[in-house]
Amino acid sequence: MQYKVSDNNIQLKSSFEVSKEDFEKVLAAIREQYPNCQVWNRSIRSLMREWAAHNAFHALGFIRKKTADTDLNWPQRWYTRLGYTIAGAIVWPFIK
């Protein structure tokens, strides 16, 4: 998997191609390589829910160009965090 890491962002390229079974493993590998990235202020579960929402939106054809990649940021606005928490939890059982 290709990704770009900055101080407060991790961009996962073509993240829709990765199964939810591998989310945690991929994030752990990135964290090991970039431990000082501020994105780690978020929980792994929060990051996985956001990724799940992107994968579901992409599978549904919703703004496919934007949902093909996932940008994990810190900090997040409260309503963004709430949206991904709800959407990610709802779609989790249905994504690959």
N, C-alpha and C positions, 0 to 999 in steps of 0.2 A: 504494500500500500504506500502511496506517495502522500506526503503531508508537508506543510510549511508551518513552522513554529516561530512566533514572535513573543514579545514580553507578555502580551495579554490575549493572544489568539492562537488557536491551533486550527489550521484549515486541512481537512481531510479530503483529499482529491478522490473523486469517483467513489464516495463513501457508500453509495447505494449498492455497490457490488459486494460489500462485506456483510456477512450474516451476523445477526444479533449474538450468535454463539461465540463470535470472535471479538465483539466490542471490547470487553474487559481486557483481553489479552493484548489487543492493539494499543489501547490506552496505557496499559502498564508498561509496554515497551517504549512508548513515547515519553512517559513520565520518567523512566529510568535514564533516558538520554537527555531530557530537558527538565530536570527537577525544579528549577527556579522559575519556570513559567507560572504566571499568576493564575492561569486557568485552574491550577490544582487547588485553588481556594474553594472551588466547587467540589461537590462529592462525585465520586465515580458514577453513582446511580443517576445523578442529575445529568451528567454528560451522556450517559447511555440513553436516557429518555429523550434528550434532544436529538441524538443520532437516530433513534428509532422513529421519531416524528418525521425527520427528513426522509428516511427510507420509505416510510408509508406514503408520504406526500408524493414522492417520486414515482412509486409504484402506481399510484392513482392518476398520474399524469398531471399533477398540480405543479405548475411552474417548474417544469422538468429541468430547465437550464440552471435555475437557482438551487433546486433541491438535489442535484446530482452530487454536489459537494456539501460538506457540513463544516460550518465555522463555529467553533466552540470559543466563546469569549468570557472574559472577566473584566469588569463586573457586568452584570445583566440588570436591566430594568426590572422592577418587580412584576410588571405585567407580562414581560417576555418569559421570565422564570415560571410564572403561574401557567402561562399558555403551554409551554413545553412540558411542565409537570403533568398537566391534565391530558394533553394530546399523547404524550409518550406512554403514559399508563394505559390509555384506552387502546392504542394501536399495538402495544407490545405483543399480545397473544396472536396477532394476525400477521405479523411480518416474518419474513424468512430469517 
